[in-house]
Amino acid sequence: MGEFDLITRYFQRPATRSPLGVGDDCALLAPAPGMQLAVSCDMLVEGRHFLSTVDPSRLGHKALAVNLSDLAACGAKPLAFTLALALPGVDEPWLEAFSRGLFALADEHGCELVGGDTTRGPLNICITVFGEVPAGAALLRSGAHAGDDIWVSGTLGDARLALEAFRGTLALPADVFAQARRRMEQPTPRVALGQALRGTASAAVDVSDGLVGDLGHILASSKVGATLDADAATGLIAAAAASGLGTEILRTCALSGGDDYELVFTAPTAARAAVEQAGKESATRVARIGRIDAEAGLRIVDAGGTPVSQRFGSFDHFV
């Protein structure tokens, strides 16, 4: 099977929202009047971002999900995406499953594939996603103010639990491992929540490299500090109760674990009811885990307010 046969069989679909999709040198996008384009790009490399044993349908899902999560963090509505795919060879069962997982999530969010590229090489998946958001309404990292609450969506730390189990550094019951592995391989982008938070959240970012590090982006951009409740964050690990693990490793997973693709965001205390309503509207759990401070730096405390001595990092490809 040649390159263009591969594209036609597994990835070419008629464009339904975009003026022009797959098949020309460029796609054409047309945001609605009064809207701005939101654009993000993420690359997944085998051995770095995913294991060779991952189900290709889950990999197709995740490849798009990590990009949709960036749109969610800006409060943007998905429009379209491009796919650049390097493959070591043509594996038709793999391609069928990968494209099935990819398009299932794309259809769920009305986000259509409009172009891209294929080449031979080590397995590498690069997606650029396009969304739209009302002009001036995008959620940014730079809007947090002293006194704001810090919130997080969904669950934290399960993906890191699965990764540590794969590494052999801890043992999990089979059902707990399956639950955690699904969170690692098939994350849920919080697109509906991001849109529901427009006009309510003061700042937002998605948790891709770890809560502490990603919250740090908000603190740096907003020129503020924060106090974070480690126990509140640890309580968001879905598999925590059944894992039988100690406090230290659970805190590491919740605060330093990446691949969660949840939203961490800030909002004024007066907006608590509005945040809770946004969670209900989007069928997404939201939880308060700290506050924004005027004093620079991040302070991590336990449920009683006592500083936690354990140190937490965040993933960095070059450190």
C-alpha positions as a Markdown table, in Angstrom:
| # | Residue | x | y | z |
|---|---|---|---|---|
| 1 | Met | 0.0 | 0.0 | 0.0 |
| 2 | Gly | 1.4 | 3.4 | -1.0 |
| 3 | Glu | 1.3 | 6.6 | 1.0 |
| 4 | Phe | -1.7 | 8.1 | -0.7 |
| 5 | Asp | -3.6 | 4.9 | -0.6 |
| 6 | Leu | -3.0 | 4.7 | 3.1 |
| 7 | Ile | -4.3 | 8.3 | 3.6 |
| 8 | Thr | -7.4 | 7.6 | 1.5 |
| 9 | Arg | -8.3 | 4.4 | 3.2 |
| 10 | Tyr | -7.7 | 5.3 | 6.8 |
| 11 | Phe | -7.8 | 9.1 | 7.1 |
| 12 | Gln | -9.6 | 10.8 | 4.3 |
| 13 | Arg | -13.2 | 12.0 | 5.1 |
| 14 | Pro | -15.3 | 14.6 | 3.5 |
| 15 | Ala | -15.1 | 18.0 | 5.3 |
| 16 | Thr | -18.5 | 18.9 | 6.8 |
| 17 | Arg | -17.7 | 22.2 | 8.6 |
| 18 | Ser | -14.4 | 23.4 | 7.1 |
| 19 | Pro | -14.6 | 24.9 | 3.6 |
| 20 | Leu | -11.8 | 22.6 | 2.4 |
| 21 | Gly | -10.3 | 19.5 | 4.0 |
| 22 | Val | -8.0 | 16.6 | 3.1 |
| 23 | Gly | -6.8 | 16.5 | -0.5 |
| 24 | Asp | -5.3 | 19.9 | -1.3 |
| 25 | Asp | -2.0 | 21.6 | -0.4 |
| 26 | Cys | -3.8 | 23.5 | 2.4 |
| 27 | Ala | -7.0 | 23.2 | 4.3 |
| 28 | Leu | -9.3 | 26.2 | 4.7 |
| 29 | Leu | -10.9 | 27.1 | 8.0 |
| 30 | Ala | -13.6 | 29.7 | 8.6 |
| 31 | Pro | -14.2 | 30.7 | 12.2 |
| 32 | Ala | -17.6 | 32.2 | 13.0 |
| 33 | Pro | -17.9 | 36.0 | 13.1 |
| 34 | Gly | -16.5 | 37.5 | 16.3 |
| 35 | Met | -14.5 | 34.4 | 17.1 |
| 36 | Gln | -10.7 | 34.0 | 17.4 |
| 37 | Leu | -8.8 | 30.9 | 16.3 |
| 38 | Ala | -7.1 | 28.9 | 19.1 |
| 39 | Val | -4.3 | 26.7 | 17.9 |
| 40 | Ser | -2.2 | 24.0 | 19.7 |
| 41 | Cys | 0.3 | 21.3 | 18.6 |
| 42 | Asp | 1.4 | 18.2 | 20.5 |
| 43 | Met | 3.8 | 15.4 | 19.5 |
| 44 | Leu | 3.7 | 11.8 | 20.8 |
| 45 | Val | 6.9 | 9.8 | 20.4 |
| 46 | Glu | 7.0 | 6.0 | 21.0 |
| 47 | Gly | 9.1 | 5.2 | 24.1 |
| 48 | Arg | 8.8 | 8.8 | 25.4 |
| 49 | His | 5.0 | 9.4 | 25.5 |
| 50 | Phe | 3.6 | 6.0 | 25.1 |
| 51 | Leu | 4.6 | 2.3 | 25.4 |
| 52 | Ser | 4.9 | 0.0 | 22.4 |
| 53 | Thr | 2.3 | -2.2 | 24.0 |
| 54 | Val | -0.5 | 0.4 | 24.0 |
| 55 | Asp | -3.7 | -0.6 | 22.2 |
| 56 | Pro | -3.6 | 1.5 | 19.0 |
| 57 | Ser | -7.2 | 2.5 | 19.3 |
| 58 | Arg | -6.4 | 4.0 | 22.7 |
| 59 | Leu | -3.3 | 5.7 | 21.2 |
| 60 | Gly | -5.5 | 7.2 | 18.5 |
| 61 | His | -7.8 | 8.6 | 21.2 |
| 62 | Lys | -4.9 | 9.9 | 23.3 |
| 63 | Ala | -3.1 | 11.6 | 20.3 |
| 64 | Leu | -6.2 | 13.8 | 19.8 |
| 65 | Ala | -7.2 | 14.1 | 23.5 |
| 66 | Val | -3.9 | 15.8 | 24.6 |
| 67 | Asn | -4.5 | 18.4 | 21.9 |
| 68 | Leu | -8.2 | 18.9 | 22.8 |
| 69 | Ser | -7.1 | 19.3 | 26.4 |
| 70 | Asp | -5.2 | 22.4 | 25.4 |
| 71 | Leu | -8.3 | 23.9 | 23.7 |
| 72 | Ala | -10.2 | 23.1 | 26.9 |
| 73 | Ala | -7.7 | 25.1 | 28.9 |
| 74 | Cys | -8.4 | 28.1 | 26.8 |
| 75 | Gly | -12.2 | 27.6 | 26.8 |
| 76 | Ala | -12.2 | 27.0 | 23.1 |
| 77 | Lys | -14.6 | 24.9 | 21.0 |
| 78 | Pro | -12.9 | 22.4 | 18.7 |
| 79 | Leu | -13.1 | 22.9 | 14.9 |
| 80 | Ala | -10.5 | 20.8 | 13.1 |
| 81 | Phe | -7.1 | 19.2 | 13.3 |
| 82 | Thr | -4.2 | 18.0 | 11.1 |
| 83 | Leu | -2.2 | 14.8 | 11.6 |
| 84 | Ala | 1.5 | 14.2 | 10.8 |
| 85 | Leu | 2.2 | 10.5 | 11.2 |
| 86 | Ala | 5.6 | 8.7 | 10.9 |
| 87 | Leu | 5.3 | 5.0 | 10.6 |
| 88 | Pro | 8.0 | 2.3 | 10.5 |
| 89 | Gly | 5.8 | 0.5 | 7.9 |
| 90 | Val | 2.2 | -0.2 | 6.8 |
| 91 | Asp | 0.5 | -2.3 | 9.5 |
| 92 | Glu | -3.2 | -2.4 | 8.3 |
| 93 | Pro | -4.7 | -3.8 | 11.6 |
| 94 | Trp | -2.8 | -1.2 | 13.6 |
| 95 | Leu | -3.9 | 1.7 | 11.3 |
| 96 | Glu | -7.5 | 0.5 | 11.4 |
| 97 | Ala | -7.6 | 0.5 | 15.2 |
| 98 | Phe | -5.6 | 3.8 | 15.5 |
| 99 | Ser | -7.9 | 5.6 | 13.1 |
| 100 | Arg | -11.0 | 4.2 | 14.8 |
| 101 | Gly | -9.9 | 5.5 | 18.2 |
| 102 | Leu | -8.9 | 8.8 | 16.7 |
| 103 | Phe | -12.1 | 9.4 | 14.8 |
| 104 | Ala | -14.3 | 8.3 | 17.7 |
| 105 | Leu | -13.0 | 11.1 | 19.8 |
| 106 | Ala | -13.0 | 13.5 | 16.9 |
| 107 | Asp | -16.7 | 12.8 | 16.2 |
| 108 | Glu | -17.6 | 13.2 | 19.9 |
| 109 | His | -16.3 | 16.8 | 19.8 |
| 110 | Gly | -17.2 | 17.7 | 16.2 |
| 111 | Cys | -13.5 | 18.1 | 15.3 |
| 112 | Glu | -12.7 | 17.0 | 11.7 |
| 113 | Leu | -9.4 | 16.0 | 10.2 |
| 114 | Val | -8.5 | 18.5 | 7.4 |
| 115 | Gly | -4.9 | 17.6 | 6.4 |
| 116 | Gly | -1.5 | 16.5 | 7.5 |
| 117 | Asp | 1.4 | 14.3 | 6.3 |
| 118 | Thr | 2.7 | 10.7 | 6.4 |
| 119 | Thr | 6.3 | 9.4 | 6.2 |
| 120 | Arg | 8.3 | 6.4 | 7.0 |
| 121 | Gly | 10.3 | 6.5 | 10.2 |
| 122 | Pro | 10.1 | 5.7 | 14.0 |
| 123 | Leu | 6.5 | 5.9 | 15.2 |
| 124 | Asn | 5.7 | 9.5 | 15.8 |
| 125 | Ile | 2.3 | 11.2 | 16.0 |
| 126 | Cys | 2.0 | 15.0 | 15.7 |
| 127 | Ile | -1.4 | 16.7 | 15.8 |
| 128 | Thr | -2.2 | 20.4 | 15.4 |
| 129 | Val | -5.7 | 21.3 | 16.6 |
| 130 | Phe | -7.8 | 24.4 | 15.8 |
| 131 | Gly | -10.6 | 25.8 | 17.9 |
| 132 | Glu | -12.6 | 28.9 | 18.2 |
| 133 | Val | -13.4 | 31.2 | 21.1 |
| 134 | Pro | -15.2 | 34.5 | 21.4 |
| 135 | Ala | -12.8 | 37.4 | 20.9 |
| 136 | Gly | -11.4 | 38.4 | 24.3 |
| 137 | Ala | -13.0 | 35.5 | 26.2 |
| 138 | Ala | -10.2 | 32.9 | 26.1 |
| 139 | Leu | -9.0 | 31.5 | 29.4 |
| 140 | Leu | -5.3 | 32.4 | 29.9 |
| 141 | Arg | -2.6 | 31.6 | 32.4 |
| 142 | Ser | -2.1 | 35.2 | 33.3 |
| 143 | Gly | -5.3 | 36.2 | 35.0 |
| 144 | Ala | -5.0 | 34.8 | 38.6 |
| 145 | His | -5.2 | 37.2 | 41.5 |
| 146 | Ala | -4.4 | 36.9 | 45.2 |
| 147 | Gly | -7.4 | 35.5 | 47.1 |
| 148 | Asp | -8.6 | 33.4 | 44.1 |
| 149 | Asp | -9.5 | 29.7 | 44.8 |
| 150 | Ile | -7.5 | 27.0 | 43.0 |
| 151 | Trp | -9.6 | 24.3 | 41.5 |
| 152 | Val | -9.0 | 21.1 | 39.6 |
| 153 | Ser | -11.2 | 18.9 | 37.5 |
| 154 | Gly | -11.7 | 15.2 | 37.6 |
| 155 | Thr | -9.1 | 12.9 | 39.0 |
| 156 | Leu | -5.3 | 13.3 | 39.5 |
| 157 | Gly | -2.4 | 10.9 | 39.8 |
| 158 | Asp | -3.9 | 7.7 | 38.3 |
| 159 | Ala | -1.8 | 7.9 | 35.1 |
| 160 | Arg | 1.4 | 8.1 | 37.3 |
| 161 | Leu | 0.3 | 5.1 | 39.3 |
| 162 | Ala | 0.0 | 3.1 | 36.1 |
| 163 | Leu | 3.4 | 4.3 | 34.9 |
| 164 | Glu | 5.0 | 3.3 | 38.2 |
| 165 | Ala | 3.4 | -0.1 | 37.9 |
| 166 | Phe | 4.7 | -0.5 | 34.4 |
| 167 | Arg | 8.2 | 0.5 | 35.7 |
| 168 | Gly | 7.9 | -2.2 | 38.4 |
| 169 | Thr | 8.4 | 0.3 | 41.2 |
| 170 | Leu | 5.1 | -0.6 | 42.9 |
| 171 | Ala | 2.4 | -3.3 | 42.7 |
| 172 | Leu | -1.3 | -2.7 | 42.2 |
| 173 | Pro | -4.2 | -5.0 | 42.3 |
| 174 | Ala | -5.3 | -6.1 | 38.8 |
| 175 | Asp | -8.5 | -4.1 | 38.8 |
| 176 | Val | -6.8 | -1.0 | 40.2 |
| 177 | Phe | -4.1 | -1.2 | 37.6 |
| 178 | Ala | -6.7 | -1.6 | 34.8 |
| 179 | Gln | -8.4 | 1.6 | 36.0 |
| 180 | Ala | -5.2 | 3.5 | 36.3 |
| 181 | Arg | -3.9 | 2.3 | 33.0 |
| 182 | Arg | -7.1 | 3.5 | 31.2 |
| 183 | Arg | -6.6 | 7.0 | 32.7 |
| 184 | Met | -3.0 | 6.9 | 31.4 |
| 185 | Glu | -3.8 | 5.6 | 27.9 |
| 186 | Gln | -7.3 | 7.1 | 27.3 |
| 187 | Pro | -7.6 | 10.5 | 29.1 |
| 188 | Thr | -10.7 | 12.6 | 29.0 |
| 189 | Pro | -10.2 | 16.2 | 27.6 |
| 190 | Arg | -12.4 | 18.6 | 29.6 |
| 191 | Val | -13.6 | 20.5 | 26.6 |
| 192 | Ala | -17.2 | 21.2 | 27.9 |
| 193 | Leu | -15.9 | 22.4 | 31.3 |
| 194 | Gly | -13.4 | 24.8 | 29.7 |
| 195 | Gln | -16.2 | 26.4 | 27.7 |
| 196 | Ala | -18.5 | 26.5 | 30.7 |
| 197 | Leu | -15.7 | 28.3 | 32.7 |
| 198 | Arg | -15.5 | 31.2 | 30.3 |
| 199 | Gly | -16.3 | 34.4 | 32.2 |
| 200 | Thr | -15.9 | 32.6 | 35.5 |
| 201 | Ala | -12.3 | 31.3 | 35.8 |
| 202 | Ser | -9.6 | 33.8 | 36.1 |
| 203 | Ala | -6.8 | 31.6 | 34.7 |
| 204 | Ala | -6.4 | 28.0 | 33.5 |
| 205 | Val | -3.9 | 25.4 | 32.3 |
| 206 | Asp | -4.2 | 21.7 | 31.6 |
| 207 | Val | -2.3 | 19.2 | 33.7 |
| 208 | Ser | 0.0 | 17.4 | 31.3 |
| 209 | Asp | 3.4 | 17.4 | 33.1 |
| 210 | Gly | 2.2 | 17.4 | 36.7 |
| 211 | Leu | 0.0 | 19.5 | 38.9 |
| 212 | Val | 2.9 | 21.4 | 40.7 |
| 213 | Gly | 4.7 | 22.2 | 37.5 |
| 214 | Asp | 1.6 | 23.2 | 35.5 |
| 215 | Leu | 0.2 | 25.3 | 38.3 |
| 216 | Gly | 3.6 | 27.0 | 38.3 |
| 217 | His | 2.9 | 28.2 | 34.8 |
| 218 | Ile | -0.1 | 30.1 | 36.1 |
| 219 | Leu | 1.8 | 31.5 | 39.0 |
| 220 | Ala | 4.7 | 32.7 | 36.8 |
| 221 | Ser | 2.4 | 34.2 | 34.2 |
| 222 | Ser | 0.1 | 35.9 | 36.8 |
| 223 | Lys | 3.0 | 37.0 | 39.0 |
| 224 | Val | 1.5 | 35.5 | 42.1 |
| 225 | Gly | 2.1 | 32.6 | 44.6 |
| 226 | Ala | -0.1 | 29.9 | 46.0 |
| 227 | Thr | -0.8 | 27.6 | 48.9 |
| 228 | Leu | -1.8 | 24.1 | 47.8 |
| 229 | Asp | -3.5 | 21.4 | 50.0 |
| 230 | Ala | -1.6 | 18.2 | 49.3 |
| 231 | Asp | -4.2 | 16.0 | 51.0 |
| 232 | Ala | -7.1 | 17.6 | 49.0 |
| 233 | Ala | -5.1 | 16.8 | 45.8 |
| 234 | Thr | -4.2 | 13.3 | 46.9 |
| 235 | Gly | -7.9 | 12.6 | 47.6 |
| 236 | Leu | -8.6 | 13.0 | 43.9 |
| 237 | Ile | -6.7 | 9.9 | 42.9 |
| 238 | Ala | -9.5 | 7.6 | 41.8 |
| 239 | Ala | -7.5 | 4.4 | 42.6 |
| 240 | Ala | -6.1 | 5.6 | 45.9 |
| 241 | Ala | -8.4 | 3.9 | 48.3 |
| 242 | Ala | -7.9 | 0.5 | 46.7 |
| 243 | Ser | -4.2 | 0.8 | 46.0 |
| 244 | Gly | -3.0 | 0.2 | 49.6 |
| 245 | Leu | -0.1 | 2.6 | 49.0 |
| 246 | Gly | 1.4 | 5.1 | 51.5 |
| 247 | Thr | 0.9 | 8.8 | 51.7 |
| 248 | Glu | 4.2 | 9.7 | 50.2 |
| 249 | Ile | 3.9 | 7.9 | 47.0 |
| 250 | Leu | 0.2 | 9.0 | 46.6 |
| 251 | Arg | 1.2 | 12.6 | 47.1 |
| 252 | Thr | 3.9 | 12.1 | 44.4 |
| 253 | Cys | 1.4 | 10.7 | 42.0 |
| 254 | Ala | -1.2 | 13.5 | 42.6 |
| 255 | Leu | 1.2 | 16.5 | 42.7 |
| 256 | Ser | 4.0 | 15.4 | 40.3 |
| 257 | Gly | 2.4 | 12.8 | 38.1 |
| 258 | Gly | 1.7 | 13.9 | 34.5 |
| 259 | Asp | -0.6 | 12.6 | 31.8 |
| 260 | Asp | -3.8 | 13.6 | 33.7 |
| 261 | Tyr | -5.1 | 16.1 | 31.2 |
| 262 | Glu | -7.3 | 17.6 | 33.8 |
| 263 | Leu | -7.8 | 21.4 | 34.1 |
| 264 | Val | -6.3 | 23.3 | 37.0 |
| 265 | Phe | -7.8 | 26.8 | 37.2 |
| 266 | Thr | -8.4 | 29.7 | 39.4 |
| 267 | Ala | -11.5 | 31.7 | 40.2 |
| 268 | Pro | -12.6 | 34.4 | 42.7 |
| 269 | Thr | -14.1 | 33.1 | 45.9 |
| 270 | Ala | -17.4 | 34.9 | 45.0 |
| 271 | Ala | -17.6 | 32.6 | 41.9 |
| 272 | Arg | -17.7 | 29.3 | 43.8 |
| 273 | Ala | -21.3 | 28.6 | 43.0 |
| 274 | Ala | -20.7 | 29.5 | 39.3 |
| 275 | Val | -17.7 | 27.0 | 39.2 |
| 276 | Glu | -19.9 | 24.3 | 40.8 |
| 277 | Gln | -22.6 | 25.0 | 38.2 |
| 278 | Ala | -20.0 | 24.8 | 35.4 |
| 279 | Gly | -19.0 | 21.4 | 36.7 |
| 280 | Lys | -22.6 | 20.2 | 36.8 |
| 281 | Glu | -23.3 | 21.5 | 33.3 |
| 282 | Ser | -20.3 | 19.7 | 31.9 |
| 283 | Ala | -20.8 | 16.5 | 34.1 |
| 284 | Thr | -17.3 | 17.0 | 35.5 |
| 285 | Arg | -16.3 | 16.9 | 39.1 |
| 286 | Val | -14.5 | 20.0 | 40.3 |
| 287 | Ala | -12.7 | 20.4 | 43.6 |
| 288 | Arg | -11.0 | 23.2 | 45.5 |
| 289 | Ile | -7.4 | 22.4 | 46.4 |
| 290 | Gly | -5.8 | 25.7 | 47.4 |
| 291 | Arg | -5.7 | 29.5 | 47.1 |
| 292 | Ile | -3.7 | 32.1 | 45.2 |
| 293 | Asp | -1.4 | 34.3 | 47.4 |
| 294 | Ala | 0.2 | 37.7 | 46.8 |
| 295 | Glu | 3.5 | 36.3 | 48.1 |
| 296 | Ala | 5.5 | 34.6 | 45.4 |
| 297 | Gly | 6.3 | 30.9 | 45.5 |
| 298 | Leu | 4.3 | 27.7 | 46.1 |
| 299 | Arg | 3.6 | 26.5 | 49.6 |
| 300 | Ile | 2.4 | 22.9 | 50.0 |
| 301 | Val | 0.6 | 22.0 | 53.2 |
| 302 | Asp | -1.4 | 19.1 | 54.6 |
| 303 | Ala | -5.1 | 19.2 | 55.5 |
| 304 | Gly | -4.3 | 20.8 | 58.9 |
| 305 | Gly | -2.3 | 23.6 | 57.3 |
| 306 | Thr | 1.1 | 22.2 | 58.3 |
| 307 | Pro | 3.9 | 22.6 | 55.7 |
| 308 | Val | 4.7 | 19.4 | 53.8 |
| 309 | Ser | 8.5 | 18.7 | 53.8 |
| 310 | Gln | 8.3 | 16.3 | 50.8 |
| 311 | Arg | 9.6 | 17.8 | 47.6 |
| 312 | Phe | 7.7 | 17.6 | 44.3 |
| 313 | Gly | 8.9 | 18.1 | 40.7 |
| 314 | Ser | 7.3 | 18.0 | 37.3 |
| 315 | Phe | 8.2 | 16.3 | 34.0 |
| 316 | Asp | 10.6 | 18.1 | 31.7 |
| 317 | His | 11.9 | 16.5 | 28.5 |
| 318 | Phe | 15.3 | 18.1 | 28.8 |
| 319 | Val | 16.0 | 17.9 | 32.6 |
